[in-house]
Amino acid sequence: MKRYNHKNKNPKTVVGTRTCFVCKTIAPRAQMLRFVGQPGQTIQFDAREVLPGRGMWLHANCDCLKKAIEKRIFFKAAKGTVTIPENLVDDVMQQLAHYPEKLSLFNQGGIHE
């Protein structure tokens, strides 16, 4: 499998897919949300997808996010103990206000195949 530099502007090579760490289904990157966290740190939502650290992807879907928090799936995805902020869902909603295409997916329950 060839890997392409994300800065390459050719749309045929930039399209990527990610696997949701909650439901294990694959979806286009545009339909996913990225979270960052290292063992011993606090989970952060990365709306711009640029923060350094271990990226954990899940569907732009409130159900997947709530399931990840309730079932503590972030620990497995981060490969260690992490702190999950109590206001993580509110923080995601607030940051997604700047990204209407993902916010509409989040509010509609996301896209699952």
Residue pairs with C-beta under 8 A, 6 or more apart in sequence:
4 13
4 14
6 14
8 14
15 28
15 29
16 28
16 29
17 26
17 27
17 28
17 29
18 26
18 27
18 28
18 29
18 32
18 57
19 25
19 26
19 57
20 26
20 27
20 32
20 57
20 58
20 59
20 64
21 56
21 57
21 58
21 68
21 73
21 76
21 77
22 58
22 59
22 64
22 67
22 68
22 73
23 59
23 64
23 67
23 112
25 59
25 112
25 113
27 59
27 111
27 113
29 57
30 101
30 102
31 59
31 60
31 102
31 105
31 110
31 111
32 57
32 58
32 59
32 60
33 45
33 47
33 57
33 58
33 59
33 60
33 65
33 92
33 102
33 106
34 45
34 46
34 47
34 49
34 55
34 56
34 57
35 43
35 44
35 45
35 46
35 55
35 56
35 57
35 58
35 74
35 77
36 43
36 44
36 46
36 51
36 52
36 53
36 54
36 55
36 56
37 43
37 44
37 53
37 54
37 56
37 74
37 78
37 82
38 53
38 54
38 78
38 80
38 82
39 78
39 79
39 80
39 81
39 82
40 80
40 81
40 82
41 53
41 82
41 83
42 82
42 83
42 84
42 85
43 74
43 78
43 82
43 83
43 84
43 85
43 88
44 51
45 88
45 91
45 92
45 95
46 55
47 95
47 96
47 98
47 99
47 102
49 55
54 77
54 78
54 79
56 74
56 77
56 78
58 64
58 65
58 68
59 105
59 110
59 111
59 112
60 96
60 102
60 105
60 106
60 110
60 111
61 105
61 106
61 109
61 110
61 111
61 112
62 89
62 106
62 107
62 109
62 110
63 109
63 110
64 110
65 88
65 89
65 92
66 89
67 73
68 74
68 77
69 84
69 88
69 89
72 84
74 82
74 84
75 81
75 82
85 91
92 106
93 103
93 106
96 102
96 103
96 106
97 103
105 111
